Amino acid sequence: MATLGVNDLKQLALPTYIDAAYLERVRLESGETYDQLLSDIAAGLVMANAALLTDPLMASLMFPTVELSTEYAIGVTNGMQAHTEYSRPDQKRGATTGHMIPLDAYDRGLGWTWDFLQKARRPQIDADIASAMADVRDKFQQLALTRLFKSTYTAVASGRSMPLADAGTADSTYVPIAVPDRGGTFTSSHDHIHFYDGIVQAGIEAAAAHLFEHGYDAPYDLLIAYADIADWTDTSDITGWVPKAAPSIRYGMTADLADLGDEYIGAIDTGYGLCRVRACGRIPTLFWALYKTYGALDQRNPLALRTNPRYGTGAVMLASDMGIRQFPFENAILYSEWGFAVANRVGAVIRKNHANTWADPTIT
């Protein structure tokens, strides 16, 4: 089956057998032909869709895939035996488990009626497209962060899409691989979903230890709520806070500064290495996550993004199923298919600033 996307926008967005001559005859009130508009929309969708995966936060958290499921190794109790002359050692093997990666469809109506398109001006069309693509971006980011902070599994047909390690609640067979030189072996009760009272240095140290003990080396990325920046930069509680250097400021010789990219607001030094701090307004106050990223869209990142190869990562424009009276874009919609899943159940730690209770946050 052919892969569809913005390069095939005319086939997706317009009725069959609409030709270029027809598009040249139909014009907006401001004079643009639909052929010109179609080309501009196609170019705009290319840029907007590419931006979904070039956003520094999203790219650091995930990697794209078209697979329906993910399978991964789990910890087993094996080991070497003393050699003897006449007997053979016991045969041992590794073990795996896995879970599903969901795929859900989303769409967004543009609301372009026949009456509107008779009088439409180009700035109105541009504003509608910009608004629709902003909704696409918002939904994409909301789905990713919701999966990261969700403490329970998501049903996928008769299967499950698992959360981070949750003490065996979603899958009692899941045991992380042992890393004895970093802290020993693990059991199915291992947990990466915690509440911790207070935003303090001890809290970030404990979270960093949860990544270090699985063999993940710093730097780690700390994702915090934008509303909590003041608490995380308070050096009386976060003693390891290191501000980010600004290129336009000349600093004294005694200042400790972090050399970080624009996506970070600073760093926190811990006994396990540096935690680079990102702030996001979509995360509600009290919640934060620490994770290991291997770079943009690396397959070792904590989340997997499943897409439909027919439509690609972003949105495509589809013709209306309500019938078209005259104008090719009457009642058109933007359509996407996405699914986010945890790919590495110990690749991140999520926490809530609370004394004794965890509750999943509502991501905006």
N, C-alpha and C positions, 0 to 999 in steps of 0.2 A: 504494500500500500504506500502511496506517495506521502511524503512528509509535508504537511501543510504549515503555513506560517505567513508572515507578512509579505514574503516574496510572492505568495499566491493570494494576496488580498482581494484581487478582483474576482477570483473564483469563490472566495469565502463571503465577501461582502455584497456582491451584486448578483442579480438574477442571471440565470444561464442565458448566454447568447446576447448579452448587452455589448454593443460594439463601441469602438472609439468615436465613431462619427456621432452616435447618439449622445455620448458623454460631452462632446464638444458643443452640442446644441443646447444642453440643459445648463443653465447658469444660475448662480446665486444673485441676489439683489445687488450685491456689490460688484458683480461682473465676472468673478472667477468661474471657470467651467468645472464640472464635476471631475473631469479628467485631471485637472490641476489639483483639485482638492484631494482626490484619491491618492495622488503621488505624495502630497504633503502629509496626509494622515499615515501612509505607509512608512514614510521616513520617521515621523514622530513616534510611531509604535516601536520601530527598531530601537530608537534611543531610549525610550521609556522602559521597554522590556529589558534591555541590557543593563539599565541602572538598577534593576532589582538584584542582580547578582554582583554588581560592583560596589554596592553600599558596603562600607568597611565592616560594620557590625554584622550584617547578614552573611557576608562572605566569610568572616572569621568563624562563624558558628556552624556552617553547613557545607555540604557538597551535593551536587545534582545527580540523580540517577533515574533510570526508567525501570528498575527492578521492582518486583511486587513484594519482596521480602528481603530480610537481611539475616545472615547466619554468622555466628561468631563462636570462638572457642570459650570454654568455661574451665574453671579450675578442677583438677582431678588429683587424687592421691596416688601417685605412682612412685618413682624413685629407682635408684640403682640397687643391685644386689651384689653380694660378695661372689666372686667367681669361684667355681669348683671344677674339678677336672672332668667329672663324668655326668653332671647334670646340666640341663639347660635352664636359663633364667625364665621367669614367668613372662609371658607376652602381655604387653600393656599398650594402651593407645590413648589418644586424646579424646575429648568429648566436645560436642557443640550443642548449642541451642539457637533459637532465633525467634523472630516475630515478623509480623506483617508491616508493610508501609502503606498507609491509606492513600487514596486518591479521591478527592471530592471536587465537584464542579461548582463554579461561581459565575454569575453574570451580572451585568449592570446595564440597564436600559438607558439609551441616550434621549429618548422622548422627542425625536424629531418627527413631527406630524407633517402631513401634506400641507396644511395651512401655514405652519411655521416655515417650511422650506421654500414656500413661494416668496417669502419676504426676508429670508435669512441673510444676514450680513456676515462677512468673514470673521470679524471679531467675536460674534456670538458663537460660531462654530468652533473657533479656537478655544474659547472659554469652556465650552461643553467638553471638548476632548481633554483639555487640561484637568478639569474637574474629575472626569471619569478615570484618567490615568492616576490621579492622586488617590482615588478610591481603590484602584488596583494595588498600588504600592502599600496603602494602609492595611488592606486585607492580608497581603503577603506577609508583612512584618508582624501583624497581630497573630496570624496562625503560627509563625515560627516561634515567637516568644511564649505563646500559650502552651505549645508542646514542651518547650524547655522547662517551664514552671509547673506543668501539670503533674501531680503526684500519683495519678492512677492510670491504668491502661485505657486505651481507646479500642472499642470493638471494631473489627474489620471482618465483615461477614461472620464466619464462625471462629475466626482467629483473633489475635490481639496485637496491638501496637503498644509496646512496653514503655514505661517511664524510666527515669534514672533508677539505679539500684535502690530498692524500696523495702529492704529487709525481708524479701521473699514473698511479699503480699501478692504481687501480680504473677510471679513465676517462681514457685518454691524450688525449682531445679537450678536456678541461676546462681552460680558461685563464681566470683571473679578469679582470674588466674593469679596464682600465688607469686609474690615477688619477695622471697625471704630476706634478701639483702636490703630491702626498703621497709621492712616492718612485719614480715611473717605471712602466714596464710590467711585466707578469708573463708567465711561460711555464707550460707544463704541468707543469714540475718544481717549481712553488710548493707549499710544504708548511706545514701548520698542526699537525702531529703531531710533537712533538719530545721528546728527552731533554735534560736540562740538569743539570749537576753542581752540586748545592748549592741551598739556598733562600737566595738572596741578592738584593740590590737589582738587580744587573745582569740577573738572570734575569727579573724582573718588568718591567724596562725593555724588554728585548728582546721579550717577549710583547706588551706594549702597543704597541710599534712595528708589530707584525704586524697589529694592528687599525687603527691610525692610518693606515697606508699604503693601506688600502682605503677611506678616506674616512669612517671611523666615529670620531666625536668622543667623548671622555670625558663623563661617567663610565662606566667599565667595571666589570663585576662579576667579582671573583676568588672562585672556589669552591675551597676547600681541605679537606683531611681534618681532621676534628676532632682526630685524634691528633697533628697537626702544628702546632697553634695556638702552642705555645711557640716553635717555630722561626720562624714568621711574625711574631711579636710581639717578637722579639729585635732590638733597635735597633742592635746592633753589626753585624748582617748586613743587616737591612732598615732602611736609614737613613731611608727615607721613611715609616716607620710612624707613624700618627696614631691615638691611642686615641679611642674614642667617648665623647662627653660623657654623663654620667649626670645625670638631672634632679634627683636628691636630693643632689647634691654641689655645693658652692660652690667654684669654682676660682679660682686666682690669675690675675692679668692676663697672665702670661707663658706660660701653657699653651696649646699648639696642640691643639685638639679637633675631632673630626669630628661634625657634626650629622647623624645617620643614624637610620633606622628600627630597630625592634626586631630585624629579621631579620639585621642586620649586627653584626659584632663590632668593627669598626674600619675603617680605610682606610689605603691606601699611596699617597703622593704620588709621581708619576713625572714625567719630562720631557714626557710626552704627556697628562697629566691625572690625575685621581683614580681609583684603583681601590678600590671598596667591597668589603669582605671578608665572605664568607659561609663558615661552617664546617658540614660535613655528616659525620655519623658513618657514612654508607653508603659513603663513599669511603675506600679503604685508604690507609695512610700512603705518602708519596712522590709521590702524584698530585695534580694541580691543573689547573684550567681557568680561562681568562680569556675573557669573552664580552661582547658588547654587547647589552644588553636595551633595548627601547623601551617597556617597561611590560608590565603583566599581559596575557598572551594576545595581544600585538600580532603581526600577521602578518610583521613584520620580524625576529622573534626567531629564534634559531638552529635550533630543532627544530619539526617539525610532528607533531601528534598526530592520527592518523586514527581515527575511530570509525565504528561502524555506526549509521546513523540509526534503525534499528529498536530499538536498545537504549540509545542515548545514551552518555554519557561513562563512567558508573559501572557498578555491578552491578545486575542484576535478579534476582528470585527466580523460579525455575522449578519447576514440579511435577515430582515424580519420574517417571522412566520405568519404575520397578520395580513399579508398581501401588500402590494405596492401599486399605488395609483398612477404615479408619474415619476417621482424622484427616487433615484437608486438607494438613498440612505433613509428612506422613511422607516421609522421605528426600529432602526438597527440597534444591536446590542454589542457590548464587549464581553467576551467569554474566556474563562481560564479554567484549567484543571491543575490542582496542586495537592500535595499531601506531605506532611512533615512527620518524621519519626526520629526517635532517639536511636542513633547508630552505635554509640559507645556508652554503655550504661554506667561507666565509672569515669567518663571523660569530663564530667562537670559535677559541681556541688551546688545545690540550691538551698537558700536559707531565708527564714523569716525572722525579723527582729521581734521576738516574743518569748515570754518566760516559759510557756508550757504547751502551746498549741500551734499546729500547722493548719493553714487553710489555703487552698489554691487562689492566687490573685486573679483579678479580672484585668486582662490586658486590653488597653484601649487602642 
